[in-house]
Amino acid sequence: MVCAELPAPDPRSFTIFDLVRDRSDIGRIFYGIAIAGMGMATICYNDFPYPLLPPHNFKIPGLAYVCGIIFILGGVWLVIGKKARPAALLFGAALLLIFCFYYIPYELLISHNYLSLGEWENAEKELALAGGALAIANCFQQKDKNLLTRLLGKLAPVGAILFGITIVCFSILHFVYAAQAAGYIPSWIPFHLFWMYCCGAALLGSGIAIILKIRTGFFASLLGMMIFTWFIILHIPKVLEAAPAGRADEITSALLALAYSGTAFVIAKSIKSPLRRN
């Protein structure tokens, strides 16, 4: 059972944000499609998605295929809603363990530039995925049937906070690396630098709103729609234009955007704001 249905909104105050927010299944499906897509790409290219593990990770023959199958199964379960809570809990916990016991030691002990926020970008992307999975798990109100899922269930409420923290980090990167990243915006859109700063400000406001639960439904819905717009106008064309050697990374970036958009939609429905009833 997903998040409890809410009373019908007053037509006089109904907005596009309410339309998106009241369909949290869209977010779960987006996230599931993205995870399954990463699994298929992992099998196709026999390599892990670039944010999943730090560089110089261990190479075990066949491990990428196993990882790909797990991603596909997890994504399918999330899309169809079958065993979605335990699947999301296990997936989110696994990603969180990778962040805590692989990414953090790597950045602190091996990386020579760990004080730079940009050095942590891939770790932040992986943490955002973990937060998304836990946020989806938190949206299901079923009882956990075994000790493991009962223990992992205690992590579910922090998923939205983890996601909000990473969104704030992404916003800072938009400001710090605006000039370098402006070229990623399609040439037909004018004022590239302006849009970099504008998107950075939108990410910052949305991330803070999610963390502090300030009109969460409104701001998380806005965030989800913004990132989904990026998925359509930025990432899909990049995938189609990419050379074969770089297409795997562009596919992963596009699927990450879809997963983050879905996470924002899930959070918009599942968290009640102290300033506005969602």
C-alpha positions as CSV (number, residue, x, y, z in Angstrom):
1,M,0.0,0.0,0.0
2,V,1.5,3.3,-1.0
3,C,1.0,6.7,0.7
4,A,-2.5,7.2,2.0
5,E,-4.9,9.0,-0.3
6,L,-5.6,12.6,0.6
7,P,-8.9,14.4,0.4
8,A,-9.8,15.9,-3.0
9,P,-8.2,19.3,-3.4
10,D,-10.3,22.5,-3.5
11,P,-10.7,23.3,-7.2
12,R,-10.3,26.9,-6.4
13,S,-6.7,26.3,-5.1
14,F,-5.7,23.4,-7.4
15,T,-2.5,23.9,-9.3
16,I,-0.2,22.0,-11.6
17,F,2.0,21.3,-8.5
18,D,-1.0,19.5,-6.8
19,L,-1.5,17.4,-9.9
20,V,2.1,16.1,-9.9
21,R,2.3,15.8,-6.1
22,D,-0.9,13.7,-5.9
23,R,0.6,11.1,-8.1
24,S,3.6,9.8,-6.2
25,D,3.4,6.5,-8.2
26,I,4.9,8.5,-11.1
27,G,8.0,9.2,-9.0
28,R,8.4,5.6,-8.0
29,I,8.0,4.5,-11.6
30,F,10.5,7.0,-12.8
31,Y,13.0,5.9,-10.2
32,G,12.4,2.2,-11.0
33,I,12.8,2.8,-14.8
34,A,16.1,4.6,-14.1
35,I,17.5,1.8,-11.9
36,A,16.5,-0.9,-14.4
37,G,17.9,1.2,-17.2
38,M,21.2,1.4,-15.3
39,G,21.2,-2.3,-14.9
40,M,20.7,-2.9,-18.6
41,A,23.5,-0.4,-19.4
42,T,25.8,-2.2,-16.9
43,I,25.2,-5.5,-18.6
44,C,25.5,-4.0,-22.1
45,Y,28.8,-2.2,-21.4
46,N,30.1,-4.7,-18.8
47,D,31.0,-1.8,-16.5
48,F,29.5,-0.2,-13.4
49,P,27.6,3.1,-13.7
50,Y,30.2,5.8,-13.1
51,P,28.8,7.2,-9.8
52,L,28.3,3.8,-8.2
53,L,31.9,3.2,-7.2
54,P,35.0,5.4,-6.9
55,P,37.7,5.1,-9.6
56,H,40.2,2.3,-9.3
57,N,37.5,0.0,-7.9
58,F,38.2,-3.7,-7.7
59,K,37.7,-5.8,-10.9
60,I,36.0,-9.1,-10.3
61,P,35.0,-11.0,-13.5
62,G,31.3,-11.2,-13.8
63,L,30.5,-8.8,-11.0
64,A,29.2,-6.1,-13.3
65,Y,26.7,-8.6,-14.8
66,V,25.5,-9.6,-11.3
67,C,25.2,-5.9,-10.4
68,G,23.2,-5.3,-13.6
69,I,20.8,-8.1,-12.8
70,I,20.2,-6.8,-9.3
71,F,19.5,-3.3,-10.7
72,I,17.1,-4.7,-13.2
73,L,15.2,-6.8,-10.7
74,G,15.1,-3.9,-8.2
75,G,13.9,-1.5,-10.8
76,V,11.2,-3.9,-12.0
77,W,9.9,-4.4,-8.5
78,L,9.7,-0.7,-7.9
79,V,7.9,-0.1,-11.2
80,I,5.2,-2.7,-10.6
81,G,5.0,-2.0,-6.9
82,K,5.7,-5.7,-6.0
83,K,7.9,-6.1,-2.9
84,A,8.7,-2.4,-3.4
85,R,9.4,-1.5,0.2
86,P,11.9,-4.3,1.0
87,A,13.5,-3.8,-2.5
88,A,13.9,-0.1,-1.9
89,L,15.2,-0.6,1.7
90,L,17.8,-3.2,0.6
91,F,18.8,-1.1,-2.4
92,G,19.0,2.2,-0.5
93,A,20.9,0.5,2.4
94,A,23.4,-1.0,0.0
95,L,24.1,2.3,-1.7
96,L,24.4,4.0,1.7
97,L,27.0,1.4,2.8
98,I,29.0,2.0,-0.4
99,F,29.0,5.7,0.4
100,C,30.0,5.3,4.0
101,F,32.6,2.5,3.7
102,Y,33.9,2.9,0.2
103,Y,33.4,6.5,-1.1
104,I,34.3,8.3,2.2
105,P,37.6,6.3,2.8
106,Y,38.5,6.7,-0.9
107,E,38.0,10.4,-0.8
108,L,39.8,10.9,2.5
109,L,42.7,8.4,2.0
110,I,43.3,8.2,-1.7
111,S,42.0,11.3,-3.3
112,H,44.4,14.2,-3.2
113,N,41.7,16.9,-3.5
114,Y,39.1,15.8,-1.0
115,L,38.6,19.4,0.3
116,S,37.1,20.3,-3.0
117,L,33.3,19.8,-3.2
118,G,33.6,18.9,-6.9
119,E,35.8,15.9,-6.0
120,W,32.8,14.5,-4.1
121,E,30.3,14.9,-7.0
122,N,30.0,11.2,-7.9
123,A,29.7,10.3,-4.2
124,E,26.9,12.9,-3.9
125,K,25.1,11.4,-6.9
126,E,25.4,7.9,-5.4
127,L,24.1,9.3,-2.0
128,A,21.2,10.9,-3.8
129,L,20.2,7.6,-5.3
130,A,20.4,6.0,-1.8
131,G,18.2,8.8,-0.4
132,G,15.7,8.2,-3.3
133,A,15.4,4.5,-2.6
134,L,14.8,5.1,1.2
135,A,12.3,7.9,0.4
136,I,10.3,5.4,-1.7
137,A,10.5,2.8,1.0
138,N,9.1,5.4,3.5
139,C,6.1,5.8,1.2
140,F,4.9,2.3,1.8
141,Q,3.1,1.6,5.1
142,Q,3.2,-2.2,5.1
143,K,4.7,-4.1,8.0
144,D,8.2,-5.4,7.6
145,K,8.1,-9.2,7.8
146,N,11.7,-10.0,9.0
147,L,14.3,-8.6,11.3
148,L,16.5,-7.2,8.5
149,T,13.8,-5.1,6.9
150,R,12.6,-4.0,10.3
151,L,16.1,-2.7,11.1
152,L,16.5,-1.1,7.7
153,G,13.1,0.4,8.0
154,K,14.5,2.8,10.6
155,L,16.6,4.4,7.8
156,A,13.6,5.2,5.6
157,P,12.7,8.5,7.2
158,V,16.2,9.9,6.6
159,G,15.9,9.3,2.8
160,A,14.4,12.7,2.0
161,I,17.0,14.5,4.2
162,L,19.9,12.7,2.4
163,F,18.4,13.7,-0.9
164,G,17.9,17.3,0.2
165,I,21.5,17.5,1.3
166,T,22.8,16.3,-2.0
167,I,20.5,18.7,-3.9
168,V,22.0,21.6,-1.9
169,C,25.5,20.3,-2.8
170,F,24.5,20.1,-6.5
171,S,23.3,23.7,-6.2
172,I,26.7,24.9,-4.9
173,L,28.4,23.1,-7.8
174,H,26.2,25.0,-10.2
175,F,27.6,28.2,-8.8
176,V,31.2,27.2,-8.4
177,Y,31.5,25.5,-11.9
178,A,28.9,27.6,-13.7
179,A,31.4,28.8,-16.4
180,Q,32.7,25.3,-17.1
181,A,29.3,23.6,-17.1
182,A,27.5,26.3,-19.1
183,G,28.4,24.5,-22.4
184,Y,26.3,21.6,-21.4
185,I,23.2,23.7,-22.1
186,P,21.9,23.4,-25.7
187,S,23.1,26.1,-28.1
188,W,19.5,27.1,-28.9
189,I,18.9,28.3,-25.3
190,P,20.4,31.8,-24.8
191,F,22.1,33.2,-21.7
192,H,23.8,30.0,-20.6
193,L,25.4,31.5,-17.6
194,F,22.2,33.0,-16.4
195,W,20.4,29.7,-16.5
196,M,23.2,28.0,-14.6
197,Y,22.8,30.4,-11.8
198,C,19.1,30.3,-12.0
199,C,19.0,26.5,-11.8
200,G,21.6,26.6,-9.0
201,A,19.3,29.0,-7.0
202,A,16.3,26.7,-7.7
203,L,18.2,23.6,-6.5
204,L,19.4,25.5,-3.3
205,G,15.9,26.6,-2.4
206,S,14.3,23.2,-3.1
207,G,17.0,21.3,-1.2
208,I,16.6,23.6,1.9
209,A,12.8,23.3,1.7
210,I,13.0,19.5,1.7
211,I,15.5,19.4,4.6
212,L,13.5,21.8,6.7
213,K,10.1,20.6,5.5
214,I,9.1,24.1,4.4
215,R,6.1,23.8,1.9
216,T,7.7,20.5,0.9
217,G,4.9,19.5,-1.5
218,F,5.2,22.6,-3.6
219,F,9.0,22.9,-3.7
220,A,9.7,19.2,-4.3
221,S,7.1,19.1,-7.1
222,L,8.8,22.1,-8.7
223,L,12.2,20.4,-8.3
224,G,10.9,17.2,-9.9
225,M,9.4,19.1,-12.9
226,M,12.6,21.1,-13.3
227,I,14.9,18.0,-13.3
228,F,12.5,16.2,-15.6
229,T,12.7,19.1,-18.0
230,W,16.5,18.7,-18.0
231,F,16.0,15.0,-18.7
232,I,14.0,15.9,-21.8
233,I,15.9,18.9,-23.3
234,L,19.4,18.3,-22.1
235,H,20.1,14.6,-21.4
236,I,18.2,12.8,-24.1
237,P,19.8,14.9,-26.9
238,K,23.2,14.3,-25.3
239,V,22.7,10.6,-25.4
240,L,21.6,10.7,-29.0
241,E,24.6,12.9,-30.0
242,A,27.2,11.1,-27.9
243,A,30.1,9.2,-29.6
244,P,30.0,5.4,-28.8
245,A,33.0,5.8,-26.4
246,G,31.1,8.3,-24.2
247,R,27.5,7.1,-24.6
248,A,27.5,4.9,-21.5
249,D,28.2,7.9,-19.3
250,E,25.6,10.0,-21.0
251,I,23.0,7.3,-20.6
252,T,23.9,7.1,-16.9
253,S,23.6,10.9,-16.5
254,A,20.2,10.8,-18.2
255,L,18.9,8.0,-16.0
256,L,20.2,9.8,-12.9
257,A,18.2,12.8,-13.8
258,L,15.1,10.6,-14.2
259,A,15.7,9.0,-10.9
260,Y,16.2,12.4,-9.1
261,S,13.0,13.7,-10.7
262,G,11.1,10.7,-9.5
263,T,12.6,11.0,-6.0
264,A,11.4,14.6,-5.8
265,F,7.9,13.6,-6.8
266,V,7.8,10.9,-4.2
267,I,9.0,13.3,-1.5
268,A,6.4,15.8,-2.5
269,K,3.7,13.3,-1.7
270,S,5.1,11.5,1.3
271,I,6.3,14.4,3.5
272,K,4.0,16.6,5.4
273,S,5.1,20.2,5.7
274,P,4.7,22.1,8.9
275,L,3.7,25.2,6.9
276,R,1.4,23.6,4.4
277,R,-0.6,20.4,4.7
278,N,0.5,18.1,1.8
